[in-house]
Amino acid sequence: PIVRAIRKAEPAVVNIQGNKTVTNTGTNGVSTVQEVNGMGTGVIIDRRGLIITNYHVVDAVQKIEVTLADGTSTIANLINYDPETDLAMIKIN
């Protein structure tokens, strides 16, 4: 039953990628700016293209790229988020 459930849900699982700029302050007080590549996963929750993911995956990301189970990629928009629960909702067309 578990394997059947996973196979049924698999098409709804997506890969999320994005770049963001992070400022790090060293112990010497000098700040450096670094471009960071991030990656995470999400789940499509309805036919309108709404996806639930973790907030830290999309936090401060300028361009959220989503790859679907069939390998196609598209850009998502951040719809809403809650840093306290580390949840975010993004949308693809």
N, C-alpha and C positions, 0 to 999 in steps of 0.2 A: 504493500500500500504506500509506503514512503517513497519508493522509487517512482511509482505512477504519479504521485502528487508532485514530485520534483519535475518530472518530465512535462507535466501539464502546465506548471508555473514558469518553466524556463523561458518561453518566448517573451514574458513580461519583464525579465531582468535585463537591465541596460548597464553599459559602462559609461562613466562620466569622466571627462578630462577637462582640465583648464589650467591656465597659467595665472599667477598673481605675483605681485611685487611685495617682498617682505623686507622690513628694515630690522636689522640686528644690531644691538649695542653690545660691544665687547666689554670685558672687565676693565679695560683701559679707558672706557667712556667714548670710544670712537664708534660711530655708527656706519654700517655698510648696508647697501641696498643690494638685494639679490632677487633674481627672477627664479621662481619655484614652479616646477611642473607638478600638478596634483592629479590624483586619480581616485575614483571611488566607484561605487555601484548605486543603483537605484531600482525601483520597481514601478512599472507603469500600472496605475491604479484604475484607469478608466479609458474609454474610447476617445475622449477629448484630448488625450495626450498628457494628462497630468501624471507626474512622476514624484514619488516620495524618495528622499535621500537624506543623508546627514548634512547638517548645516556647515560643518567644517569642510566638507567637500566643495561647496560652492561659495564659501565666505570670501569676499573681495575678488572673486574671479570675474574678469571682464567678459570673457567669451566662454560659455559653457557648451562644450561639445559632447553630444550623446551618440553612442554607437549602439544600435539595436542588435538583437540576437541574430538577425539575418545578415549583419555586417554593414548595413547602411548607416551613414552618419548624418546628423543634423544638429542645428544650433538650438539650444533651449533658452528660455527666459525664466528668470527667478520670479516666482509669483508671491511667495510668502515664506517666512522663516521664524524659528524660535530658538535663539541661542541657548536658552536655559535647558531645553530638552534635546538640543542638537539635532533638530529636524528642520527640513526645508522642503518646499514644494516648487518644482520647476515644471515648465510646459513646453512640449514640442508640438509642431503642427502635423 
